[in-house]
Amino acid sequence: MSDRSAIEWTDATWNPVRGCTKVSPGCKHCYAETFAERFRGVPGHPFEQGFDLRLVPEKLMQPLQWARSRRIFVNSMSDLFHEDISLDYIRRVFAVMVEAHWHSFQVLTKRSKRLVALSLELPWPANVWMGVSIESAEYTWRAHDLMSTPAQVKFVSAEPLLGPIPELPVEGLDWVIVGGESGPYARTMELDWAREVRNKCCRHGVAFFLKQLGGRRKKRSGSEAILDGKRWIEWPLTPSRLINVTV
């Protein structure tokens, strides 16, 4: 939707799909739903239909219009592997990502079973970073699903982190993002939960990005996202090489 983004780990967002449905506890206070529902019924607004799932084919070619290389979060307002999105449409999204090779595309899903089921039907160039959301130990299986796909760059977003993930299999991952929940109903993230993931990433050479500490009044992101006296801002470059910026 925008060639700028306030999301700390991306440069731009692209939404060829809008709307979604909840699948697990991490969805409870969905920021995208909250935003979209504010505009339900507003004539002509992109979210006139609120957070109802719908395809937006007129946005498919948008990344091809951006000449400068960007990290692009795909479907920040949806989930590309939602069960009501056809394989044909998902292929069209992937075809654009293949063509726009100068960008890096960050695709994130909670529907890892469908990702696995469709993964052999899709191209996996190195500029497509495939990720799964994991909010607690109960959903660690999503990482195992991700590992079984042909994606060349694999990452986990542990946001909102709602509990410890002691068995997170970081080996084979290229990147892990951790973040606390923000907003008026934010559930607390214990720093020890983030610290445990950080330590695992450090031991296995996996890029670690601490997005925010979370909280009800402010999300404590950016310069306030400090863990053990440091900001943790690390990026994957390729599956075998990392760019590390630890402040």
N, C-alpha and C positions, 0 to 999 in steps of 0.2 A: 504494500500500500504506500510505502514511503521510502525515499532514498536516504532517510535519516531515521535513527531509532534511539530511544532513551535506554534501551536494553544494553547493559554494559558489555555483553560478549558478542554483539553484532553491530554492523554498520547500517543495515537497512532491513526492511521487512517487505515481503511479497506475499500477497494473499489471493491466489487464484481460486481459493475456497474460503467461504465465511461461515461461521457457526459450527457448533459441535454439540455433543452430549456427554454427560459425566460417566466415567467408568471406574473411578477409584477415589479414595479419600483425598488425594492431592487436588482433585477437581473441585472440592467443596466450595472454596472461595475464589473461583476462577476469575482472574482479572479481566480476561477477554469477554466473558459473559457479562460481568458487571458493566463494562464499558458499552458493549453492544446494546444491552437492554435499555440504556438511558435514551436511546434514539428510536426505540420501537414506535412505529406509527408516524414518524416524522417524514412527510412526503419528500421523496427524492434523495433522502440521506442513504449512504451506503449500508447502514444498518436499520433501514426502515422496517425490516422484518426481524429486528432484534437478533437473537443468537440462533435462529433457525438455520439449519444447514442448507447451504445452496452453493452451486458452482458459479464462478465468475470468469467465464471464458474470455471476456474482453480484457482481462488482466494478464492473460497467459504470456504475452510477448513483452511485458514490461521490463524484465531484466535486460533484454536485448537493446533497449533504448538507453541504458546506462553504460557509457563508454569507460568510465573509471572503474577499476577493479574494486569490488566490495565483498565483505562477508554478508551474506543475505540469509536471514531467518525466513524459512519457507513456512507459510501458514502460521504466523504468530497468533492468528485469530481462528484457528481450526486445527484439524489433525488430518494430514494427507491420507492416512491409512484407515480413516473412518469406514465402517462397513457399508455405508451408503454411497461411497464414491467408487465409481466403476474403475476397473483395471484400465480401460481405454483412456479415461481421463487422467489417471495417474501416469500412464505412459506419455501423455501429452505434456504433462508437467516435467517429467524426466527428460523428454526430448529438448525442451527449452534449456534445461540445466546443462545438457551435453553441448548444445550449440553455444551457450554463453560461457565458454570455457575459461574466460578471464576472471570470472567471479568464483567465490567459494560459497556453496549453498549448504546451509545448516538445516537439516530436516529432522524434526523431533516428533516422536509418537509415543503414546501410551498403549497402542494397539500392536504390540510386538508379535502376536500370533499371526495377525494378518500380514505384517511385514514379512515374516518368514514364508508364509504361503505364497506371496507374490514375488519374492525377491529374485527368483530365477527368471522371471518374466521381464525384468527391468535391467537397464544398463547401469553400470557402477563406475563412472569415471572418478579420478582422484579428487576432482573439485566438488564432489557430492559427499558431505560429511553426514553420516547417518547416526542418529542418536535415539535413545529411549529415556523416558522419565521414570525415575524410581524414587518414591517418597519415603519408603521404609523397608525393613527387612522382608516384609511379606511380599514385596514385588521384585525381589532380586532376580527372579526368573526372567524378567524382561531383558536383563543384561545377557543371560545365557542365550536367549533367542537372538539377540543382536549379533552375538559372536558367530552364530551359525549362518549369517548372511554373507554374500560376497562383497559387501561394502568395503572400500579401501581405507576409509577413515571412519572410526567408530568412537562414539562418545556417549557418556551418561550425564543427564541433568538430574541431580538430586536436589530438586527445588519444587515445591517447598520441602525441605528436609524435616520430616515429622517424627523421626526416630533413628536410632543407630542402624547402620547397615554393616554388621561385622563380617558378613560373607560376600561382600561386593567383589566380584572377580575382576580386578583392575588389569590383570595380565591380559594382553591382547587389546586393551583399550588404548586410544590415543589422547583422550581428553576426558576430564571429569569436572563438571560445574557443580558447585554447592551453593545453596542460598536458603536463607530463612524466609518464612512467609511474612508479607507485609499487609497493611490495611487494618481497618478497625476491629476485625475479628481474628487477627493473626494468632496462630498457634506458635508456641515458643520453640525455637531451635536451640538445643544445648550445644555449647561450643565444643564439648567433648565429642559429639557426634561428627561435627565437621573436622575436628582434629584427627579423629580416627581415619577418616577417608583421606585427609591430606597426608598423613603418615604413610599410608599404603601407597599412594601415588608416588611419593618421594622414593620409597624403597624400590619401586618397579619402573622408575623413569617415565611416569605418565604425567602429562601436563595437568596442572590443577588450577582451577579458577574459582576463587571465592567471590561470588557476585554480591551478596549482601548478608547482613546478620539478621535482618528481619525485625519486626516489632510493630506495635500498634500505632505509635505516633509518627515514626519515620522509619524508613527501611534500613538506615545505616549502611548505605552503599558507598561506592567510590572511596574517598579517602578515609571514611569511617569503617570500612570493611576490613578490620584489622584482626589478625589471628596470630597470637604469640609475637606481637610487636611488628608484624609485617603485613603488607598487602600481597596477596597471591594472585598474580595475573600471568598465566601461562597459556600459550597457544600451540596447537598442533600445526605443523607445517606439512609433513607427510607422515605416513605410518612409521618411518624410520628416523625422522629428524624432528626436533622440537625447537620452537622459539620460546625462550624462558625470560620473563620479565618479572622478577620478584623485588618489590619495593620495600 
